[in-house]
């Protein structure tokens, strides 16, 4: 096994194929991005509904339940932090050389 940059050349004694090239630069685990993105979006929508519910109940003169107020206060910041994490992870993936989540190399960014 020879390691050269991001390429790993696997030479084997198997007749077909004799040597194969595997690109390991873009083998980052991406299966966590989509669930985090869905969670962040759902949390943001639920929090916005909770904010609207708190405002409507305050306009009606009744106190909102504690769990609705908790969701309205802490849901949006948590969703924002999840989205910031996803953006930073995407930027880091692009800097590593490939488009994040696509598994294909980038165009080099004009270098």
C-alpha positions in Angstrom: 0.0 0.0 0.0 1.5 3.3 -1.1 0.2 6.6 0.3 0.8 9.7 -1.8 -1.2 12.8 -0.9 -4.9 12.0 -0.7 -4.5 9.0 -3.1 -4.0 5.5 -1.9 -2.8 3.1 -4.5 -3.7 -0.5 -3.7 -1.7 -2.9 -5.7 -2.8 -6.5 -5.4 -1.9 -9.8 -6.9 -5.5 -10.3 -8.2 -5.3 -10.4 -12.0 -8.3 -8.1 -12.6 -7.7 -5.2 -11.8 -4.0 -5.4 -11.0 -3.9 -2.0 -9.4 -6.7 0.3 -8.4 -6.7 3.9 -7.2 -8.9 4.9 -4.2 -9.4 8.6 -3.4 -9.7 8.9 0.4 -9.7 12.7 0.5 -13.5 12.9 0.2 -14.5 9.9 2.4 -15.9 12.0 5.3 -19.0 10.7 7.0 -21.9 12.8 5.8 -24.8 10.7 7.1 -25.2 13.1 10.1 -25.8 16.3 8.1 -29.3 15.6 6.7 -30.8 14.5 10.1 -29.2 17.6 11.8 -30.6 19.8 9.0 -34.1 18.4 9.3 -33.9 18.7 13.1 -32.8 22.3 13.0 -35.5 23.2 10.5 -38.2 21.5 12.4 -37.0 23.0 15.7 -37.1 26.5 14.1 -40.6 26.0 12.8 -41.9 24.6 16.1 -40.2 27.5 17.9 -41.8 30.1 15.6 -45.2 28.5 16.2 -44.6 28.6 19.9 -43.7 32.3 19.7 -46.9 33.0 17.8 -48.8 31.0 20.4 -47.3 32.9 23.3 -48.1 36.2 21.5 -51.7 35.2 20.7 -52.3 33.9 24.3 -50.8 37.2 25.7 -53.1 39.2 23.4 -56.1 37.2 24.7 -55.0 37.9 28.3 -54.3 34.3 29.3 -50.9 33.0 30.4 -49.1 30.5 28.0 -48.2 27.1 29.3 -44.7 26.7 30.6 -43.6 24.2 27.9 -44.7 26.6 25.2 -42.8 29.5 26.6 -39.7 27.2 27.1 -39.9 26.1 23.5 -40.3 29.7 22.3 -37.3 30.9 24.4 -34.8 28.1 23.8 -35.9 26.5 20.5 -34.8 29.3 18.1 -31.3 29.8 19.6 -30.7 26.0 19.5 -31.9 25.8 15.9 -29.6 28.7 15.1 -26.6 27.0 16.7 -27.3 23.8 14.8 -27.5 25.7 11.5 -24.3 27.5 12.3 -22.6 24.2 12.9 -23.9 22.8 9.6 -22.6 25.9 7.7 -19.2 25.6 9.3 -19.1 21.9 8.6 -20.0 22.6 5.0 -17.2 25.3 4.7 -14.7 22.9 6.3 -15.8 20.2 3.8 -15.2 22.5 0.9 -11.8 23.6 2.2 -10.8 19.9 2.4 -11.2 19.8 -1.3 -14.7 18.6 -2.2 -18.2 19.9 -2.1 -19.6 19.0 1.2 -22.0 16.1 1.0 -21.6 15.4 -2.7 -18.5 13.2 -2.6 -17.1 14.9 -5.7 -14.0 17.1 -5.8 -14.5 20.9 -6.0 -13.3 23.1 -8.8 -10.4 24.5 -6.8 -12.0 27.8 -5.9 -10.3 29.8 -8.6 -6.8 29.0 -7.5 
